[in-house]
Amino acid sequence: MKITEYEWEDIGIVHPDYFQGRGVSCTEWDKVYLGIGYDTRSALRDAIENVATSGCNVKIIKLPRFKNIIVRKGQDGCYYHVALYIKEEE
């Protein structure tokens, strides 16, 4: 599948018990992939890895410049979250 357009969402630091999730119903996007990590960079890379494992070519995707917030391990189970919205070629 070929990605024609994408957009990042900086969700921020969220505890897994309170994370609302993301979806694409009633939007222009075809799919959404989540990334989770101890900091922004690891969350962004996790989202791209999730896209790649679904069979999409991820070479078009560029990393955005979010401020780098580091979540220390064991900080009440909170992690940094990002969402990657994708439009695919039909």
Backbone hydrogen bonds in HBPLUS format (Angstrom, degrees):
<---DONOR---> <-ACCEPTOR-->    atom                        ^
c    i                          cat <-CA-CA->   ^        H-A-AA   ^      H-
h    n   atom  resd res      DA  || num        DHA   H-A  angle D-A-AA Bond
n    s   type  num  typ     dist DA aas  dist angle  dist       angle   num
A0089-GLU N   A0002-LYS O   2.82 MM  87  5.50 158.3  1.87 161.2 167.5     1
A0004-THR N   A0087-LYS O   2.91 MM  83  5.66 163.0  1.93 143.9 149.5     2
A0087-LYS N   A0005-GLU O   2.87 MM  82  5.11 152.6  1.95 155.7 150.5     3
A0007-GLU N   A0085-TYR O   2.99 MM  78  5.20 145.1  2.12 140.6 146.1     4
A0085-TYR N   A0007-GLU O   2.86 MM  78  5.20 166.1  1.88 163.6 161.3     5
A0009-GLU N   A0083-ALA O   2.81 MM  74  4.98 143.9  1.94 152.2 153.6     6
A0083-ALA N   A0009-GLU O   2.95 MM  74  4.98 156.4  2.01 141.1 147.6     7
A0011-ILE N   A0081-HIS O   3.14 MM  70  5.28 131.1  2.39 131.2 140.9     8
A0012-GLY N   A0081-HIS O   3.17 MM  69  5.38 140.7  2.33 156.5 146.9     9
A0081-HIS N   A0012-GLY O   2.84 MM  69  5.38 155.0  1.90 138.9 146.1    10
A0014-VAL N   A0079-TYR O   2.97 MM  65  5.78 163.1  2.00 162.8 160.0    11
A0079-TYR N   A0014-VAL O   3.21 MM  65  5.78 169.4  2.22 142.0 141.2    12
A0018-TYR N   A0015-HIS O   2.90 MM   3  5.57 153.9  1.97 124.4 132.0    13
A0027-THR N   A0024-VAL O   3.19 MM   3  5.40 131.6  2.44 141.0 132.1    14
A0030-ASP N   A0086-ILE O   2.82 MM  56  5.85 150.5  1.90 149.7 159.5    15
A0031-LYS N   A0086-ILE O   3.20 MM  55  5.24 159.4  2.25 141.4 145.1    16
A0086-ILE N   A0031-LYS O   2.89 MM  55  5.24 164.2  1.91 152.9 153.3    17
A0033-TYR N   A0084-LEU O   2.90 MM  51  5.12 155.7  1.96 136.1 143.9    18
A0084-LEU N   A0033-TYR O   2.77 MM  51  5.12 154.7  1.83 152.8 161.0    19
A0035-GLY N   A0082-VAL O   2.94 MM  47  5.20 156.3  1.99 147.4 147.4    20
A0082-VAL N   A0035-GLY O   2.99 MM  47  5.20 150.0  2.08 146.3 151.0    21
A0037-GLY N   A0080-TYR O   3.02 MM  43  5.31 151.5  2.10 145.8 153.3    22
A0080-TYR N   A0037-GLY O   2.82 MM  43  5.31 157.6  1.87 173.0 168.0    23
A0071-VAL N   A0038-TYR O   2.63 MM  33  5.02 165.7  1.65 175.6 176.6    24
A0043-ALA N   A0039-ASP O   3.08 MM   4  6.28 153.3  2.15 151.0 159.0    25
A0044-LEU N   A0040-THR O   2.83 MM   4  6.06 160.3  1.87 159.4 164.4    26
A0045-ARG N   A0041-ARG O   3.00 MM   4  6.20 164.1  2.02 150.0 154.3    27
A0046-ASP N   A0042-SER O   2.98 MM   4  6.04 146.1  2.10 136.1 145.4    28
A0047-ALA N   A0043-ALA O   3.05 MM   4  6.33 154.8  2.12 146.8 152.4    29
A0048-ILE N   A0044-LEU O   3.08 MM   4  6.41 161.9  2.12 151.1 155.6    30
A0049-GLU N   A0045-ARG O   2.91 MM   4  6.07 155.5  1.97 145.3 152.4    31
A0050-ASN N   A0046-ASP O   2.97 MM   4  6.23 148.9  2.07 144.4 152.6    32
A0051-VAL N   A0047-ALA O   3.07 MM   4  6.44 148.5  2.17 146.3 154.5    33
A0052-ALA N   A0048-ILE O   2.96 MM   4  6.24 163.1  1.99 152.2 156.7    34
A0053-THR N   A0049-GLU O   2.98 MM   4  6.22 153.7  2.06 148.6 154.7    35
A0054-SER N   A0051-VAL O   3.03 MM   3  5.29 145.6  2.15 104.2 114.8    36
A0055-GLY N   A0052-ALA O   3.09 MM   3  5.45 163.8  2.12 111.0 115.8    37
A0061-ILE N   A0058-VAL O   3.11 MM   3  5.51 148.6  2.21 111.3 119.9    38
A0075-GLN N   A0072-ARG O   3.11 MM   3  5.68 135.8  2.31 146.5 143.0    39
A0076-ASP N   A0074-GLY O   2.89 MM   2  5.59 132.2  2.13 106.4  91.9    40
A0078-CYS N   A0075-GLN O   3.14 MM   3  5.97 170.2  2.15 127.2 129.8    41
